[in-house]
């Protein structure tokens, strides 16, 4: 193998570790999972969204909602986006940040998702 094509393992620092997942349990993307990273994860249909929900026109193109993982406090929040569509947390409309717990139900447009955390009180990526 040519030296130039050998991957240099010291260059893998660009990996963003997953902190949890959304799993679509109802809607056009049923069965699809979406990775949640640390800090803010913007949700919408547009290509540049961190979590891109395709096939559901009830989901706004940009910033329908935001899922935040706070690595200092080790907790997740669902925030309303700045789009016209509402986000629902366990069948309640979200108007201000709500803390997410394992297996909470999130609805955006015609799609429903189950929230599955990885990081939190029991596990955290070691950034040291």
N, CA and C of each residue as an Amber inpcrd file, in Angstrom:
protein
   384
   0.8370000  -1.1910000   0.0000000   0.0000000   0.0000000   0.0000000
   0.8800000   1.2520000   0.0000000   0.5040000   2.2200000  -0.7660000
   1.2290000   3.4770000  -0.8870000   1.1280000   4.2540000   0.4260000
   2.2350000   4.8550000   0.8540000   2.2320000   5.6170000   2.1110000
   1.1740000   6.7100000   2.1130000   0.9270000   7.3020000   0.9550000
  -0.0220000   8.4170000   0.8830000  -1.4620000   7.9680000   1.1000000
  -1.7610000   6.6980000   0.8580000  -3.1400000   6.2260000   1.0270000
  -3.3710000   5.6040000   2.4010000  -2.3070000   5.4480000   3.1700000
  -2.4710000   4.8890000   4.5150000  -3.1390000   5.9180000   5.4240000
  -4.2130000   5.5430000   6.0860000  -4.8370000   6.5170000   6.9970000
  -3.9640000   6.7480000   8.2160000  -3.8770000   7.9860000   8.6400000
  -3.1150000   8.3310000   9.8230000  -4.1010000   8.4430000  10.9830000
  -3.9680000   7.5590000  11.9580000  -4.9610000   7.4730000  13.0310000
  -5.0070000   8.7150000  13.9120000  -3.9550000   9.5160000  13.9140000
  -3.9610000  10.7440000  14.7020000  -4.9200000  11.7880000  14.1540000
  -5.4460000  11.5550000  12.9550000  -6.3420000  12.5260000  12.3200000
  -7.8140000  12.1950000  12.5260000  -8.1370000  11.3430000  13.4850000
  -9.5330000  10.9610000  13.7100000 -10.2090000  11.8470000  14.7500000
  -9.6080000  12.9970000  15.0620000 -10.1760000  13.8660000  16.0990000
 -11.4760000  14.5340000  15.6580000 -11.8680000  14.3960000  14.3900000
 -13.0930000  15.0160000  13.9140000 -14.3510000  14.2410000  14.2670000
 -14.2100000  13.0940000  14.9400000 -15.3830000  12.2880000  15.2940000
 -16.1700000  12.9910000  16.3910000 -17.4580000  13.1640000  16.1480000
 -18.3470000  13.7120000  17.1780000 -19.0820000  12.5370000  17.8050000
 -18.8180000  12.2360000  19.0650000 -19.4720000  11.0810000  19.6660000
 -20.9720000  11.2970000  19.8360000 -21.7270000  10.2430000  19.5840000
 -23.1790000  10.2820000  19.7380000 -23.5150000  10.3660000  21.2300000
 -24.5630000  11.1190000  21.5630000 -24.9940000  11.2180000  22.9670000
 -26.3480000  10.5570000  23.1930000 -27.0750000  10.2860000  22.0910000
 -28.3830000   9.6420000  22.1830000 -28.9960000   9.5600000  20.7960000
 -30.2370000   9.1030000  20.7380000 -30.9080000   8.9140000  19.4540000
 -32.3800000   9.3100000  19.5310000 -32.9070000   9.7070000  18.3860000
 -34.3410000   9.7550000  18.1760000 -34.6490000   8.5850000  17.2590000
 -35.6980000   7.8300000  17.5510000 -36.1070000   6.7270000  16.6880000
 -37.5330000   6.9930000  16.2460000 -37.7460000   7.0340000  14.9290000
 -39.0790000   7.2970000  14.3900000 -39.9520000   6.0560000  14.5650000
 -41.0610000   6.2100000  15.3000000 -41.9590000   5.0820000  15.5630000
 -43.2900000   5.2240000  14.8330000 -43.4950000   6.3940000  14.1970000
 -44.7200000   6.6170000  13.4160000 -44.4410000   7.7180000  12.4040000
 -44.8830000   7.5090000  11.1600000 -44.6620000   8.5120000  10.1260000
 -43.8830000   7.9280000   8.9560000 -43.5850000   8.7720000   7.9460000
 -42.9380000   8.3040000   6.7210000 -41.5780000   7.6450000   6.9440000
 -40.8530000   8.0190000   7.9910000 -39.5130000   7.4660000   8.2400000
 -39.5130000   6.4170000   9.3580000 -40.6600000   5.7480000   9.5710000
 -40.7730000   4.7750000  10.6610000 -39.6170000   3.7680000  10.6110000
 -38.9590000   3.5830000  11.7560000 -37.8360000   2.6670000  11.8630000
 -36.4810000   3.3440000  11.7330000 -36.4590000   4.5740000  11.2360000
 -35.1990000   5.3230000  11.0610000 -34.7350000   5.8770000  12.4020000
 -33.4120000   5.8510000  12.6190000 -32.8700000   6.4690000  13.8290000
 -32.0420000   7.6850000  13.4450000 -31.9580000   8.6230000  14.3640000
 -31.2510000   9.8810000  14.1540000 -30.3170000  10.0980000  15.3350000
 -29.0550000  10.3900000  15.0280000 -28.0520000  10.5980000  16.0730000
 -28.1850000  11.9880000  16.6920000 -28.0680000  12.0410000  18.0180000
 -28.0570000  13.2970000  18.7590000 -26.6310000  13.5060000  19.2610000
 -26.0640000  14.6740000  18.9590000 -24.7060000  15.0040000  19.3830000
 -24.7600000  15.9600000  20.5770000 -23.5960000  16.2670000  21.1210000
 -23.5220000  17.2130000  22.2320000 -23.9590000  18.6020000  21.7650000
 -24.4820000  19.3560000  22.6840000 -24.9530000  20.7210000  22.4850000
 -26.1950000  20.7490000  21.5960000 -26.3400000  21.7360000  20.6930000
 -27.6050000  21.9250000  19.9670000 -27.6970000  21.0760000  18.7050000
 -28.8460000  20.4300000  18.5240000 -29.1580000  19.6390000  17.3390000
 -30.4340000  20.2080000  16.7270000 -30.3070000  20.9090000  15.5860000
 -31.4600000  21.5250000  14.9430000 -32.1800000  20.4890000  14.0800000
 -33.5130000  20.4880000  14.1660000 -34.3290000  19.4930000  13.4730000
 -35.1750000  20.1670000  12.3960000 -35.2000000  19.5800000  11.2200000
 -36.0120000  20.0830000  10.1120000 -35.8480000  19.2060000   8.8880000
 -36.4580000  19.6340000   7.7720000 -36.3650000  18.8630000   6.5270000
 -35.1690000  19.2630000   5.6670000 -34.6230000  20.4510000   5.8770000
 -33.5480000  20.9640000   5.0210000 -32.2570000  20.1670000   5.2080000
 -31.4540000  20.1660000   4.1460000 -30.2300000  19.3720000   4.1250000
 -29.2390000  19.7510000   5.2150000 -29.1980000  21.0420000   5.5860000
 -28.1960000  21.4760000   6.5670000 -28.6090000  21.2240000   8.0170000
 -29.7870000  20.6930000   8.2510000 -30.2250000  20.4060000   9.6190000
 -29.4040000  19.2550000  10.2010000 -29.1150000  19.3110000  11.5000000
 -28.3780000  18.2310000  12.1650000 -29.1900000  16.9460000  12.1270000
 -30.4890000  17.0640000  12.3910000 -31.4020000  15.9180000  12.3170000
 -32.3850000  16.2290000  11.1990000 -32.2440000  15.5220000  10.0860000
 -33.0480000  15.8090000   8.8920000 -34.1680000  14.7800000   8.7640000
 -35.4010000  15.2640000   8.8700000 -36.5870000  14.4120000   8.7500000
 -37.1370000  14.6040000   7.3410000 -37.0070000  13.6080000   6.4820000
 -37.5030000  13.7520000   5.1160000 -38.8280000  13.0100000   4.9600000
 -39.6300000  13.4600000   4.0190000 -40.8780000  12.7750000   3.7100000
 -42.0870000  13.2260000   4.5010000 -41.9000000  14.1370000   5.4470000
 -43.0220000  14.6260000   6.2600000 -43.0840000  16.1430000   6.0980000
 -44.0010000  16.6090000   5.2410000 -44.1110000  18.0500000   5.0050000
 -44.7000000  18.8100000   6.1760000 -45.1630000  18.1000000   7.1990000
 -45.6130000  18.7420000   8.4330000 -44.4440000  19.2080000   9.2880000
 -43.2400000  18.7350000   8.9470000 -42.0280000  19.1740000   9.6410000
 -41.4910000  20.3840000   8.8830000 -41.2220000  21.4690000   9.5970000
 -40.7010000  22.6820000   8.9650000 -39.3420000  22.4120000   8.3370000
 -39.0190000  23.1860000   7.2970000 -37.7270000  22.9880000   6.6250000
 -36.5600000  23.2490000   7.5720000 -36.6430000  24.3270000   8.3380000
 -35.5350000  24.6920000   9.2190000 -36.0330000  24.9320000  10.6420000
 -35.2790000  24.3990000  11.5880000 -35.4700000  24.6910000  13.0160000
 -36.9040000  24.4730000  13.5140000 -37.4870000  23.3230000  13.1630000
 -38.8080000  22.9830000  13.6980000 -38.7050000  22.8470000  15.2240000
 -37.6130000  22.2280000  15.6650000 -37.3500000  22.0570000  17.0940000
 -35.8480000  21.8740000  17.2670000 -35.4030000  21.9010000  18.5210000
 -33.9910000  21.7230000  18.8340000 -33.8900000  20.7460000  20.0070000
 -32.9890000  19.7870000  19.8840000 -32.6640000  18.9290000  21.0260000
 -31.2650000  19.3220000  21.4800000 -31.1380000  19.5900000  22.7660000
 -29.8630000  20.0150000  23.3340000 -29.3900000  18.9580000  24.3190000
 -28.0950000  18.5990000  24.1950000 -27.4670000  17.8000000  25.2450000
 -26.4360000  18.6880000  25.9220000 -26.5860000  18.8720000  27.2250000
 -25.6680000  19.6920000  28.0140000 -24.6490000  18.7610000  28.6820000
 -23.3990000  18.7160000  28.1580000 -22.4190000  17.7790000  28.7220000
 -21.9850000  18.1070000  30.1480000 -22.1450000  19.3600000  30.5760000
 -21.7730000  19.7120000  31.9520000 -22.8070000  19.1780000  32.9500000
 -24.0780000  19.3660000  32.6350000 -25.1350000  18.9040000  33.5320000
 -25.5990000  17.4930000  33.2010000 -25.1440000  16.9820000  32.0200000
 -25.4810000  15.6260000  31.5730000 -26.9770000  15.4150000  31.4160000
 -27.6630000  16.3880000  30.8030000 -29.0830000  16.1950000  30.5560000
 -29.4760000  16.7190000  29.1810000 -30.6440000  16.2780000  28.7320000
 -31.1780000  16.6130000  27.4150000 -32.4030000  17.5060000  27.5690000
 -32.5820000  18.4180000  26.5950000 -33.7550000  19.2760000  26.5760000
 -34.3210000  19.3290000  25.1730000 -35.6240000  19.4730000  25.0750000
 -36.3050000  19.7440000  23.8150000 -36.7380000  21.2000000  23.8550000
 -36.3460000  21.9530000  22.8190000 -36.6990000  23.3640000  22.7250000
 -37.5680000  23.5790000  21.4980000 -38.5260000  24.5180000  21.5850000
 -39.2870000  24.8420000  20.3770000 -38.3610000  25.5390000  19.3880000
 -38.5830000  25.3070000  18.1020000 -37.7890000  25.9960000  17.0930000
 -38.3920000  27.3500000  16.7840000 -37.8120000  28.0380000  15.7990000
 -38.3530000  29.3430000  15.4190000 -39.2430000  29.2360000  14.1780000
 -39.6250000  28.0150000  13.8030000 -40.5210000  27.8070000  12.6580000
 -41.9700000  27.8460000  13.1380000 -42.8970000  27.7670000  12.1920000
 -44.3140000  27.8780000  12.5560000 -44.8760000  26.6010000  13.1780000
 -44.2740000  25.4470000  12.8840000 -44.8080000  24.1760000  13.3940000
 -44.5300000  23.9790000  14.8710000 -45.4560000  23.3120000  15.5400000
 -45.2790000  23.0070000  16.9620000 -44.5530000  21.6830000  17.1370000
 -43.8470000  21.5770000  18.2440000 -43.2570000  20.3110000  18.6750000
 -44.0410000  19.8700000  19.9060000 -44.2600000  18.5590000  20.0200000
 -44.9890000  18.0100000  21.1690000 -44.0960000  17.0590000  21.9380000
 -44.1680000  17.1660000  23.2580000 -43.4230000  16.2910000  24.1640000
 -44.4470000  15.5530000  25.0000000 -44.5350000  14.2410000  24.8360000
 -45.5360000  13.4270000  25.5420000 -46.9360000  14.0460000  25.3990000
 -47.2690000  14.4130000  24.1500000 -48.5720000  14.9690000  23.7590000
 -48.8710000  16.3720000  24.2790000 -47.8770000  17.0620000  24.8190000
 -48.0480000  18.4460000  25.2630000 -47.2140000  19.3560000  24.3580000
 -47.8100000  20.4490000  23.8680000 -47.0710000  21.3900000  23.0290000
 -45.9160000  21.9980000  23.8250000 -44.7880000  22.1880000  23.1430000
 -43.5850000  22.7240000  23.7880000 -43.4660000  24.2110000  23.4620000
 -43.5600000  25.0480000  24.4970000 -43.4280000  26.4950000  24.3380000
 -42.1450000  27.0150000  24.9680000 -41.5480000  26.2270000  25.8540000
 -40.2910000  26.5730000  26.5160000 -39.5240000  25.2620000  26.7140000
 -38.2330000  25.3260000  27.0370000 -37.4430000  24.0920000  27.1460000
 -38.0380000  23.0950000  28.1370000 -38.0810000  21.8250000  27.7290000
 -38.5200000  20.7510000  28.6300000 -37.4160000  19.6940000  28.6780000
 -37.1800000  19.1640000  29.8690000 -36.1550000  18.1330000  30.0080000
 -36.6680000  16.8180000  29.4430000 -35.8030000  16.1160000  28.7270000
 -36.1650000  14.8340000  28.1280000 -35.6930000  13.6840000  29.0160000
 -36.5300000  12.6720000  29.1160000 -36.1910000  11.4490000  29.8340000
 -36.2710000  10.2780000  28.8620000 -35.6140000   9.1800000  29.2090000
 -35.5850000   8.0010000  28.3380000 -37.0010000   7.5880000  27.9330000
 -37.1620000   7.3230000  26.6640000 -38.4090000   6.8260000  26.0560000
 -39.5390000   7.8420000  26.0300000 -39.2150000   9.1310000  26.2060000
 -40.2240000  10.1720000  26.0020000 -40.6360000  10.1650000  24.5370000
 -41.8610000  10.6000000  24.2840000 -42.3960000  10.6580000  22.9260000
 -42.3450000  12.1040000  22.4330000 -41.7740000  12.2880000  21.2470000
 -41.6910000  13.6060000  20.6230000 -42.4470000  13.5350000  19.3050000
 -43.3260000  14.5190000  19.0590000 -44.0490000  14.5570000  17.7890000
 -43.7260000  15.8520000  17.0630000 -43.3650000  15.6960000  15.7840000
 -43.0990000  16.8170000  14.8860000 -43.8550000  16.5100000  13.6070000
 -44.7490000  17.3890000  13.2000000 -45.5480000  17.1110000  12.0060000
 -46.3710000  15.8430000  12.2160000 -46.3310000  14.9260000  11.2360000
 -47.0510000  13.6550000  11.3500000 -46.1670000  12.5470000  11.9030000
 -44.9470000  12.9030000  12.2990000 -43.9750000  11.9080000  12.7540000
 -43.8520000  11.8920000  14.2750000 -43.7150000  10.6770000  14.8100000
 -43.4960000  10.5100000  16.2490000 -42.1760000   9.7880000  16.4560000
 -41.4680000  10.2010000  17.4990000 -40.1380000   9.6740000  17.7960000
 -40.0390000   9.2920000  19.2590000 -39.2760000   8.2520000  19.5370000
 -38.9380000   7.8930000  20.9070000 -37.5120000   8.3860000  21.1470000
 -37.3070000   9.0160000  22.2910000 -35.9870000   9.5280000  22.6690000
 -35.2380000   8.4560000  23.4600000 -34.0060000   8.1460000  23.0130000
 -33.1760000   7.1410000  23.6780000 -31.8290000   7.7790000  24.0320000
 -31.5660000   8.0290000  25.3200000 -30.2930000   8.6550000  25.7010000
 -29.1670000   7.6240000  25.8060000 -27.9510000   8.0640000  25.5110000
 -26.7560000   7.2660000  25.7960000 -26.0090000   7.9270000  26.9530000
 -25.7380000   9.2140000  26.8180000 -25.0290000   9.9470000  27.8640000
 -25.9960000  10.3890000  28.9530000 -25.4530000  10.6380000  30.1130000
 -26.2650000  11.0680000  31.2500000 -25.5810000  10.6420000  32.5350000
 -26.3610000  10.3750000  33.5800000 -25.7670000  10.0390000  34.8800000
 -24.9380000   8.7530000  34.8500000 -25.2540000   7.8250000  33.9260000
 -24.5930000   6.5210000  33.9200000 -23.4140000   6.4200000  32.9640000
 -23.3160000   7.3540000  32.0160000 -22.2350000   7.3070000  31.0270000
 -21.9740000   8.6880000  30.4690000 -20.6930000   8.9960000  30.2870000
 -20.3080000  10.2420000  29.6200000 -19.0030000   9.9770000  28.8950000
 -18.8550000  10.5660000  27.6990000 -17.5950000  10.4510000  26.9700000
 -16.5140000  11.1650000  27.7510000 -15.3520000  10.5630000  27.8280000
 -14.2210000  11.1570000  28.5310000 -13.4690000  12.0610000  27.5590000
 -13.5670000  13.3700000  27.7760000 -12.8960000  14.3120000  26.8820000
 -11.4840000  14.6380000  27.3180000 -10.9440000  13.8350000  28.2450000
  -9.6380000  14.1340000  28.7760000  -8.5660000  13.5200000  28.0360000
